[in-house]
Amino acid sequence: MKAFCLLRNRLKPFPINNNVFRRCFSPLPIYTNTNLAHQLHFIFTKRPATSPDDPDLRALSPFLNPKLVETVLYSFQSWKLAHFFFTWASNQQGYRHNAYTFNAMASILSRARQNAPLRALSEQILRSRCPMTPGALGFFIRCLGCAGLVEEANSLFDQVQSEGLCFPNVYAYNCLLEAVSKSNCVDLVDARLKEMSDRGFVFDKYTLTPVLQVYCNAGRFDKAFDVFNMISDRGFLDGYLFSILALAFTKWGQVDKAFELIEVMEARNVGFAEKTFIVLIHGFLKQSRLDRALQLFDKMKNSGFVPDISLYDVLIGVFSTAKELDKALGLYAEMKEFNVQPDTGIITKLISCCNDEGELKRLFKEIGRDMNLEALTMLYNSLLTVLVNNDSIDKAYSLLRVMLGESCSNDLQGDEFCWENDIVPSPNASSFGVVIDGLCKAGKLDLAVGLFRDMSQKIGCKPNLLICNNLISGLCSSDRMEDSLEILREMEKSGLVPSPFTHNAIFGCLCKRMDVAGALDLIKKMRVHGHEPWIKHCTLMVKELCKHKKAVEACKFLDDVVEEGFIPDMIAYSAALDGLIRIHEVDLALELFRDIVARGNYPDVVAYNTMMKGLCQAKRVAEAEELLKEMVMKGLVPSVITYNLLIDGWCKNGSLEAAMRCLSEMFDKGREPNVITYTTLVNGLCNAGRPEEALAVWNEMVAVKGLAPGEIAFMALVHGLCKCGRPNEAVVHLREMKSREMKPDGYVYTALVSAFLAELNHPLALEMVEEMVREGRFPGKLDKNHAIARDAVIELLSDSRTCSSIRDLIAEGNIPSISMSDLESDSLDGCIT
């Protein structure tokens, strides 16, 4: 009874019939799938950041069934919400997905092109050992194929058979062939056809069509013709199959063969669909075969199809590029005969076809002769477009002023486009839109805002959404937030509903400013409108905050975004992880990382690398290695950077054996070490006093692997050898470094000087000091190596073999950071004098 009361309170919108309850003697009320679906949809969409532990959800979970879950999945408009709900349902005790719920989720992810979660879903269906009918398997395979996941589709097909989850029929094989047809995998198709033949399956039209598609995609016309003839012999031939072959010929540049095939079709009275004509004509033009394109254009018209505006647009565009005005005008006249209304794009191409002002006047006379005022406005709008596209924004602005009835100043000369007896039309919203957009792109925002005001104030023209969006975007790009908010208020006051672009332009500016409060207020407003904040802007906010060492605030911002019902992507989370690590908050970073996984997100290699880098820097390398194992277990492939991080961590911890073990694992996993890998090992071995092994690793890098070390690698080796008391070998590598036109820094020279002094080899130490001075690498007073270099100079002054040379260097000012007066205060008067 307690459970009954709880559910009655949780499901308040759906009242319980107590009489029915009493009659049935049931401890729980009966709810229909429809009511439950509405309730679940409400919880996951209307409440920000629903928690899996929400008491309402706990109350509903006992009623879950596959049909209900399928209904709820298809009710979501966002794939993220659908996936969140699917993951929640997967974890509910007593519930198990079936093939239909898996297919529903696969369909949603496939349409949204979300390949990573779709790939994970195909693995989940196998882990769950979900039985499938051939039809259900075929549907799932098609979803994978539509997303381009051909390998995954092929693997799933084999595994469900091997595990006894499904025994494919012809339909399932056809779906697999359809998925494979998105690629050029001829060998795979041949293998699957042999399987079907061995099992006694008869090839039907739906088997042979994707096979023909694969052979055509791969340019295997010998096999394609064999399949084509088989299709013809079985009476399956239709216009679609002809079009596959014709389009393939076109794709591979064999336009004449494609045209021959078209003529064969005509002889057999097989017609093309209108769409096929359009695609082929575009394909012929792409291959620069205007002659064949025009022939096919005529055939299309003779077949009773009226060419659409896209064909006229592309053909007129070709003639405009070639500056063939007469032919372009001929097509324009044909459009009028077919009653196909030209758009601004076509008029713009005709204008761009003109070589000089004379032709422009002729064009205006010919196409403007029979135009009414509305069409004439479109003509002038096209001229405005051409001027803007040709970077003549001042002339476009001036011409618009003429259209407003104003006279032009001499410097703008807009009235050169207005000829005697011509009627100049009044501008419309498109006229303003073209010029305002051009002014925004040219950075002339004050003029753009002025035109925006003139639209309504001077001629009563209402700005449209595109104009407002372009202006707001331009203002936000220039960090004029107040002006953009004013335009937004005017939009809403005039009845215009902001689009996702409108809100995101302003949101991006707020994020760039690191205005967290303003951004969150706008997100709440966007949620009311059903708009999602663009991920790139959320990521920008996080990166900017982290750049200013406000990583904790960045994490709070991401939490607030989730609270509003929006889920950031891994790029934003990775940026937050990196920010926390930079301020040494490794535990907070690890907590965030675990929260990310718990919310159903899939950390990528970058996120794992970021977390491992932080752990290694905190000398928690063992934990980092556990993350590596977790990566591999989840199917991610560690990168060279991943292994480099671990090797560096182990080296800095003094665990050279563990570092070498990581190197061996790299080889085992097929990951080739790079210069950074070897440099890290060389540095670690030298720090551990193992110079022989360091030199062996160096030789393997250079002689065996053929890698070219850079300045950092050379300096690490030279400094490491000095640290191990082997300055003579270090000098050899210094000389090699300089022979490759690399410049050692003061850090390396200081190490060499110190190493020679440690061996009491003052002459060679002096040689290094002199070289360091010649190269301009002597440390300045603010350099951390200055004290070491200064002590070395003092020591060389105390040796009669080097004292004179050092004094000369100081006296000549070649060591600017040290003077004789500085040294006189150091109780070395005897040495100096």
ChimeraX attribute file (.defattr): number of C-alpha atoms within 10 A of each C-alpha:
attribute: neighborCount
match mode: 1-to-1
recipient: residues
	/A:1	9
	/A:2	9
	/A:3	11
	/A:4	14
	/A:5	13
	/A:6	13
	/A:7	19
	/A:8	17
	/A:9	13
	/A:10	17
	/A:11	18
	/A:12	10
	/A:13	11
	/A:14	15
	/A:15	11
	/A:16	16
	/A:17	10
	/A:18	10
	/A:19	9
	/A:20	12
	/A:21	14
	/A:22	11
	/A:23	8
	/A:24	12
	/A:25	10
	/A:26	12
	/A:27	13
	/A:28	16
	/A:29	20
	/A:30	13
	/A:31	13
	/A:32	11
	/A:33	17
	/A:34	12
	/A:35	14
	/A:36	20
	/A:37	20
	/A:38	15
	/A:39	20
	/A:40	21
	/A:41	20
	/A:42	11
	/A:43	17
	/A:44	20
	/A:45	16
	/A:46	14
	/A:47	13
	/A:48	16
	/A:49	19
	/A:50	19
	/A:51	15
	/A:52	18
	/A:53	9
	/A:54	10
	/A:55	13
	/A:56	19
	/A:57	20
	/A:58	13
	/A:59	17
	/A:60	15
	/A:61	18
	/A:62	12
	/A:63	14
	/A:64	19
	/A:65	17
	/A:66	17
	/A:67	15
	/A:68	18
	/A:69	26
	/A:70	21
	/A:71	18
	/A:72	24
	/A:73	25
	/A:74	16
	/A:75	14
	/A:76	17
	/A:77	11
	/A:78	16
	/A:79	20
	/A:80	18
	/A:81	19
	/A:82	25
	/A:83	21
	/A:84	20
	/A:85	21
	/A:86	21
	/A:87	14
	/A:88	17
	/A:89	20
	/A:90	13
	/A:91	12
	/A:92	15
	/A:93	10
	/A:94	11
	/A:95	15
	/A:96	15
	/A:97	19
	/A:98	19
	/A:99	18
	/A:100	19
	/A:101	22
	/A:102	21
	/A:103	23
	/A:104	22
	/A:105	23
	/A:106	27
	/A:107	22
	/A:108	22
	/A:109	25
	/A:110	23
	/A:111	13
	/A:112	14
	/A:113	17
	/A:114	15
	/A:115	17
	/A:116	12
	/A:117	18
	/A:118	24
	/A:119	17
	/A:120	14
	/A:121	17
	/A:122	20
	/A:123	14
	/A:124	13
	/A:125	19
	/A:126	15
	/A:127	9
	/A:128	11
	/A:129	13
	/A:130	16
	/A:131	18
	/A:132	20
	/A:133	16
	/A:134	19
	/A:135	17
	/A:136	18
	/A:137	28
	/A:138	26
	/A:139	22
	/A:140	28
	/A:141	30
	/A:142	27
	/A:143	25
	/A:144	29
	/A:145	25
	/A:146	17
	/A:147	21
	/A:148	19
	/A:149	22
	/A:150	23
	/A:151	14
	/A:152	17
	/A:153	25
	/A:154	19
	/A:155	12
	/A:156	20
	/A:157	21
	/A:158	13
	/A:159	13
	/A:160	20
	/A:161	12
	/A:162	11
	/A:163	12
	/A:164	11
	/A:165	17
	/A:166	21
	/A:167	17
	/A:168	21
	/A:169	16
	/A:170	20
	/A:171	17
	/A:172	23
	/A:173	23
	/A:174	27
	/A:175	25
	/A:176	27
	/A:177	29
	/A:178	26
	/A:179	25
	/A:180	29
	/A:181	25
	/A:182	18
	/A:183	18
	/A:184	17
	/A:185	15
	/A:186	18
	/A:187	9
	/A:188	13
	/A:189	20
	/A:190	11
	/A:191	11
	/A:192	16
	/A:193	20
	/A:194	13
	/A:195	13
	/A:196	18
	/A:197	12
	/A:198	9
	/A:199	11
	/A:200	10
	/A:201	14
	/A:202	10
	/A:203	14
	/A:204	14
	/A:205	17
	/A:206	16
	/A:207	20
	/A:208	21
	/A:209	22
	/A:210	23
	/A:211	25
	/A:212	23
	/A:213	24
	/A:214	24
	/A:215	24
	/A:216	26
	/A:217	24
	/A:218	16
	/A:219	16
	/A:220	15
	/A:221	17
	/A:222	11
	/A:223	16
	/A:224	21
	/A:225	15
	/A:226	12
	/A:227	18
	/A:228	22
	/A:229	13
	/A:230	15
	/A:231	20
	/A:232	13
	/A:233	10
	/A:234	10
	/A:235	10
	/A:236	15
	/A:237	17
	/A:238	14
	/A:239	15
	/A:240	15
	/A:241	21
	/A:242	20
	/A:243	22
	/A:244	19
	/A:245	24
	/A:246	23
	/A:247	22
	/A:248	24
	/A:249	23
	/A:250	24
	/A:251	19
	/A:252	14
	/A:253	17
	/A:254	15
	/A:255	24
	/A:256	15
	/A:257	14
	/A:258	24
	/A:259	20
	/A:260	12
	/A:261	17
	/A:262	22
	/A:263	13
	/A:264	13
	/A:265	17
	/A:266	13
	/A:267	10
	/A:268	9
	/A:269	10
	/A:270	16
	/A:271	19
	/A:272	19
	/A:273	14
	/A:274	15
	/A:275	9
	/A:276	19
	/A:277	22
	/A:278	18
	/A:279	15
	/A:280	25
	/A:281	25
	/A:282	20
	/A:283	20
	/A:284	25
	/A:285	20
	/A:286	14
	/A:287	16
	/A:288	14
	/A:289	16
	/A:290	17
	/A:291	11
	/A:292	18
	/A:293	24
	/A:294	15
	/A:295	12
	/A:296	19
	/A:297	22
	/A:298	13
	/A:299	15
	/A:300	21
	/A:301	12
	/A:302	10
	/A:303	13
	/A:304	9
	/A:305	14
	/A:306	15
	/A:307	18
	/A:308	14
	/A:309	15
	/A:310	12
	/A:311	16
	/A:312	20
	/A:313	20
	/A:314	16
	/A:315	23
	/A:316	25
	/A:317	20
	/A:318	18
	/A:319	20
	/A:320	23
	/A:321	15
	/A:322	11
	/A:323	16
	/A:324	16
	/A:325	20
	/A:326	13
	/A:327	14
	/A:328	24
	/A:329	19
	/A:330	11
	/A:331	16
	/A:332	21
	/A:333	14
	/A:334	13
	/A:335	18
	/A:336	11
	/A:337	10
	/A:338	11
	/A:339	10
	/A:340	16
	/A:341	14
	/A:342	16
	/A:343	14
	/A:344	18
	/A:345	14
	/A:346	24
	/A:347	24
	/A:348	22
	/A:349	22
	/A:350	29
	/A:351	22
	/A:352	22
	/A:353	25
	/A:354	19
	/A:355	12
	/A:356	9
	/A:357	11
	/A:358	10
	/A:359	14
	/A:360	18
	/A:361	15
	/A:362	12
	/A:363	20
	/A:364	18
	/A:365	13
	/A:366	12
	/A:367	17
	/A:368	17
	/A:369	10
	/A:370	10
	/A:371	14
	/A:372	10
	/A:373	14
	/A:374	12
	/A:375	18
	/A:376	20
	/A:377	21
	/A:378	22
	/A:379	24
	/A:380	25
	/A:381	27
	/A:382	25
	/A:383	25
	/A:384	27
	/A:385	27
	/A:386	21
	/A:387	22
	/A:388	23
	/A:389	13
	/A:390	11
	/A:391	13
	/A:392	14
	/A:393	25
	/A:394	19
	/A:395	22
	/A:396	29
	/A:397	26
	/A:398	22
	/A:399	29
	/A:400	25
	/A:401	18
	/A:402	20
	/A:403	22
	/A:404	18
	/A:405	13
	/A:406	12
	/A:407	14
	/A:408	18
	/A:409	10
	/A:410	8
	/A:411	9
	/A:412	15
	/A:413	15
	/A:414	21
	/A:415	19
	/A:416	11
	/A:417	16
	/A:418	14
	/A:419	10
	/A:420	5
	/A:421	6
	/A:422	11
	/A:423	11
	/A:424	18
	/A:425	19
	/A:426	18
	/A:427	22
	/A:428	20
	/A:429	16
	/A:430	20
	/A:431	21
	/A:432	24
	/A:433	24
	/A:434	25
	/A:435	28
	/A:436	29
	/A:437	24
	/A:438	26
	/A:439	24
	/A:440	22
	/A:441	18
	/A:442	15
	/A:443	15
	/A:444	15
	/A:445	20
	/A:446	12
	/A:447	15
	/A:448	26
	/A:449	18
	/A:450	11
	/A:451	21
	/A:452	22
	/A:453	15
	/A:454	15
	/A:455	18
	/A:456	12
	/A:457	11
	/A:458	10
	/A:459	12
	/A:460	11
	/A:461	16
	/A:462	16
	/A:463	20
	/A:464	14
	/A:465	17
	/A:466	17
	/A:467	20
	/A:468	23
	/A:469	24
	/A:470	22
	/A:471	27
	/A:472	27
	/A:473	25
	/A:474	24
	/A:475	26
	/A:476	22
	/A:477	18
	/A:478	13
	/A:479	16
	/A:480	16
	/A:481	18
	/A:482	11
	/A:483	15
	/A:484	23
	/A:485	15
	/A:486	11
	/A:487	20
	/A:488	22
	/A:489	13
	/A:490	13
	/A:491	19
	/A:492	11
	/A:493	10
	/A:494	11
	/A:495	8
	/A:496	16
	/A:497	13
	/A:498	18
	/A:499	15
	/A:500	16
	/A:501	19
	/A:502	21
	/A:503	23
	/A:504	23
	/A:505	22
	/A:506	27
	/A:507	27
	/A:508	24
	/A:509	24
	/A:510	23
	/A:511	24
	/A:512	21
	/A:513	17
	/A:514	19
	/A:515	14
	/A:516	20
	/A:517	12
	/A:518	14
	/A:519	25
	/A:520	18
	/A:521	11
	/A:522	18
	/A:523	23
	/A:524	15
	/A:525	13
	/A:526	20
	/A:527	16
	/A:528	10
	/A:529	14
	/A:530	11
	/A:531	18
	/A:532	17
	/A:533	24
	/A:534	17
	/A:535	18
	/A:536	16
	/A:537	21
	/A:538	24
	/A:539	24
	/A:540	21
	/A:541	29
	/A:542	32
	/A:543	26
	/A:544	19
	/A:545	26
	/A:546	24
	/A:547	14
	/A:548	10
	/A:549	15
	/A:550	17
	/A:551	26
	/A:552	20
	/A:553	15
	/A:554	28
	/A:555	24
	/A:556	14
	/A:557	21
	/A:558	22
	/A:559	16
	/A:560	17
	/A:561	21
	/A:562	15
	/A:563	15
	/A:564	19
	/A:565	21
	/A:566	21
	/A:567	20
	/A:568	20
	/A:569	16
	/A:570	18
	/A:571	20
	/A:572	23
	/A:573	24
	/A:574	26
	/A:575	26
	/A:576	32
	/A:577	30
	/A:578	25
	/A:579	28
	/A:580	26
	/A:581	24
	/A:582	16
	/A:583	13
	/A:584	15
	/A:585	17
	/A:586	24
	/A:587	14
	/A:588	15
	/A:589	26
	/A:590	18
	/A:591	11
	/A:592	18
	/A:593	20
	/A:594	12
	/A:595	12
	/A:596	17
	/A:597	11
	/A:598	11
	/A:599	15
	/A:600	16
	/A:601	18
	/A:602	16
	/A:603	21
	/A:604	17
	/A:605	18
	/A:606	17
	/A:607	21
	/A:608	21
	/A:609	26
	/A:610	20
	/A:611	23
	/A:612	28
	/A:613	25
	/A:614	26
	/A:615	26
	/A:616	23
	/A:617	18
	/A:618	15
	/A:619	15
	/A:620	17
	/A:621	24
	/A:622	16
	/A:623	13
	/A:624	23
	/A:625	21
	/A:626	11
	/A:627	17
	/A:628	21
	/A:629	12
	/A:630	13
	/A:631	18
	/A:632	11
	/A:633	10
	/A:634	12
	/A:635	9
	/A:636	15
	/A:637	15
	/A:638	20
	/A:639	15
	/A:640	16
	/A:641	17
	/A:642	21
	/A:643	23
	/A:644	25
	/A:645	25
	/A:646	26
	/A:647	28
	/A:648	25
	/A:649	30
	/A:650	26
	/A:651	23
	/A:652	22
	/A:653	17
	/A:654	15
	/A:655	17
	/A:656	19
	/A:657	12
	/A:658	17
	/A:659	24
	/A:660	15
	/A:661	11
	/A:662	18
	/A:663	21
	/A:664	13
	/A:665	13
	/A:666	19
	/A:667	11
	/A:668	10
	/A:669	11
	/A:670	9
	/A:671	16
	/A:672	13
	/A:673	19
	/A:674	16
	/A:675	18
	/A:676	18
	/A:677	20
	/A:678	24
	/A:679	25
	/A:680	22
	/A:681	26
	/A:682	27
	/A:683	25
	/A:684	27
	/A:685	26
	/A:686	23
	/A:687	19
	/A:688	18
	/A:689	16
	/A:690	16
	/A:691	23
	/A:692	14
	/A:693	14
	/A:694	24
	/A:695	17
	/A:696	11
	/A:697	18
	/A:698	22
	/A:699	15
	/A:700	14
	/A:701	20
	/A:702	14
	/A:703	11
	/A:704	10
	/A:705	13
	/A:706	10
	/A:707	16
	/A:708	11
	/A:709	18
	/A:710	14
	/A:711	15
	/A:712	14
	/A:713	20
	/A:714	22
	/A:715	25
	/A:716	18
	/A:717	26
	/A:718	29
	/A:719	26
	/A:720	27
	/A:721	31
	/A:722	26
	/A:723	20
	/A:724	19
	/A:725	19
	/A:726	18
	/A:727	26
	/A:728	16
	/A:729	14
	/A:730	25
	/A:731	17
	/A:732	11
	/A:733	17
	/A:734	23
	/A:735	13
	/A:736	13
	/A:737	20
	/A:738	13
	/A:739	10
	/A:740	10
	/A:741	10
	/A:742	16
	/A:743	14
	/A:744	20
	/A:745	16
	/A:746	22
	/A:747	19
	/A:748	22
	/A:749	26
	/A:750	25
	/A:751	23
	/A:752	28
	/A:753	25
	/A:754	24
	/A:755	24
	/A:756	21
	/A:757	18
	/A:758	14
	/A:759	12
	/A:760	11
	/A:761	13
	/A:762	22
	/A:763	15
	/A:764	18
	/A:765	26
	/A:766	22
	/A:767	14
	/A:768	20
	/A:769	26
	/A:770	18
	/A:771	14
	/A:772	21
	/A:773	18
	/A:774	12
	/A:775	13
	/A:776	13
	/A:777	19
	/A:778	26
	/A:779	24
	/A:780	16
	/A:781	13
	/A:782	9
	/A:783	11
	/A:784	11
	/A:785	16
	/A:786	19
	/A:787	14
	/A:788	15
	/A:789	23
	/A:790	19
	/A:791	12
	/A:792	19
	/A:793	23
	/A:794	17
	/A:795	16
	/A:796	24
	/A:797	21
	/A:798	15
	/A:799	13
	/A:800	11
	/A:801	13
	/A:802	19
	/A:803	19
	/A:804	15
	/A:805	16
	/A:806	21
	/A:807	19
	/A:808	12
	/A:809	17
	/A:810	16
	/A:811	14
	/A:812	11
	/A:813	13
	/A:814	17
	/A:815	24
	/A:816	15
	/A:817	15
	/A:818	19
	/A:819	16
	/A:820	12
	/A:821	8
	/A:822	9
	/A:823	17
	/A:824	14
	/A:825	9
	/A:826	9
	/A:827	9
	/A:828	14
	/A:829	10
	/A:830	9
	/A:831	18
	/A:832	16
	/A:833	7
